[in-house]
Amino acid sequence: MKRLIPRFGDACLESRGDAFVTLARSIVGQQISVKAAQSVWSKFELLPRRMTPANVLKLKVDDMRAAGLSARKVEYLVDLALHFDSKRIHVKQWQAMDDEAIIAELVAIRGIGRWTAEMFLMFHLMRPDVLPLDDVGLINGISQNYFSGEPVSRSEAREVADAWAPWRSVATWYMWRSLEPTPVAY
């Protein structure tokens, strides 16, 4: 870390958008390139007057599909909108809730897994001590920076990351930057 931090100057983790939009963007971007995700998102976000759960629920499936969304992603976005609209998730309490409680709420939404929930904790709620052990970039960064490029197990990665607590989100960000200097925002 001592060698990485000075390489990236003033760059840092940044939050974007509101909770619903952040999660909707993550669903749209799943399993496609960043460029393709941006293209689909640009078309999708033009459909409602404003990107809100209630407005997404008013959209026609055919219009959403015409924007480039798969049938599965349409289902996921509708489920996300339903969870927000019906208050089945506790957005206003998230700041006071612990990370695992928020993850449990989010993974109950179709199309959101643990990795997406962890990215949400890091990039939206700005939680400082998230360790996304399912993230390939984190594992590769630890491999390159701590094991001379040798493959590492999740257990070895966790061991290295223990020294980063309570700032594992920040350290993860530096691991990503060591592999790809351009910051990603979710």
N, C-alpha and C positions, 0 to 999 in steps of 0.2 A: 504494500500500500504506500509505503514511504516513497517509492520510486514512481508510482502511478499518479498520485494526487497532483504533483506539480505539473505534469504533462497536460492537464486539462483546464488549467486556469480557473476562470470564474464560472464555467459551465456547471449545471447542477440539475437535479430532479425537478421537474415542473409539473404542476397539475393543469389539466385543460377541461373546459366544459363542465356541464352538470353531470350528476350521477347517471341519469338515464341515458344521456347522449354518449357518455363514456362507455357504458356497457353495450349500448346498441352498436357503436363503432367497433367494439371488440368482437361482437358476434358477426358483423358484416365482414370483418377482416380475417376470420378464421379460415385456415387452410388455403389461402390464396396469397399471391404476392402483395407487397405493400402498394405497388402501382395499381394492380387490379382492384384492391380493396378501396383505394381512393377514388377510382373511377366509379365503382358501384355506389359508394357512399355519396358521391357528388350527385348522382342521379336520384338516389333514394331520398336524400335530404330535401330535394325540391318538391316532393310529393305532398307533405303536409304544409300548412301555412307556417307552422312553428313545430319543431321537433319536440313533442310532448307525448307522454303515454296515451292520453285521451285522443290526440290527433292521429297517432299511429293506429289505434283501434278502429278509427273511422275509415282507414284506407282500404281499398279493394285489393284482394289478393292478386288479381291479374295485373294491376298497376305496379305492385311491389315486384312481381315476377318480371315485368317488362323493364324494371330498373336494373335487372341483372341478379336478383336474389334467387337462390334455389328455393324449392318448396320447403326444405328443412329449415333454412334460415328465416323464411317467412314465419314458420311455426315458432321458432325461437324468439323472434322479435315480438310476435303477438303475445307469447307467454311472458316475456319481459315486461311489456306494456301492461298486461293484466296484473302482474305482481305489483307494479308501481301504482297503477290506477286504483286497485282495491285495497291498497295499504297493507298488503300481506308481508311487506318488508318494512323495516323500521328505520327509514332514512334519517329521520330527525334524531334518533337515538344512537346512530352509528359512532358519533364522536366519543360517546361514553362507553360503547361496547368494546370488548376485547376482540382481537383479530380472529380468533377461531369462531366466535359467535357470528361475526359478519360473514366469514367464509361459509359457515353452515347455512345462513340465510341465502347467500348468493348461489351456492351449488344446488339449491332446491329449485332454481329456475332452469328450465330446459335450455341447453346450449351453453351453460356456464359451468366450467369445471374448476378445480382447485387453482390451476395456473392462472386462469382469467381472474379469479377472485383475488389471488395474490397480486397480480398486476394492478388491479383496482385499488387494493390497499396501498400499494406503493405510489401509484401515479395520481390517484384521485384523492384519497384520504391522507396521503403523504405520511403514512406510518413509517417510522424510522427503522424498525427492526424486523423486517420481513425477509425470510430466506426461502426463495422459490427453488427448492431442490429439483423440481421437474423441468427447470429451464435449461435448455441445452447450452445457451450462451454462458450462463453462470458456470456450469460444469466445465465447459471448454476454457473459460477464462481462468478458472482455478488450475486446470491442467497446464495451461501455458505459463502462468505466472508463479506457480508453486511446485510443479512436478515436471518441469522441462518438457512439456508436451505429452508426457505419458498419460494414458487414460486413468481417470480417477472414479472411484465409486461414490455413491451418495454419502456413504459413511465417512469417507475421507474428506469429501467436500464439507460435510457438517463439522468435522473436526477442525478444519482450517477456519471455517466461518465462526467458530466459537470465540475466537480472538476478536472478531469484529463487533460483537454484541456491545452495546445496544444500538449499533448503527449498521446492521447487516443490509438494509435497503440501500444505503449509500455505498457500501462496499460492493454490493452486487452491481450497482450502476457503474462503478469503476471497472469491474471485471468486464462488463459489456463494452465499455469505452476502449478497453485495451485491445479488443478484437475488432471493433468498428467505431472509429472516432466520432461519427455523426450521431448525436443523441436521438433516441426514439422517444416519442411521447405517446401515451395511450389516452 
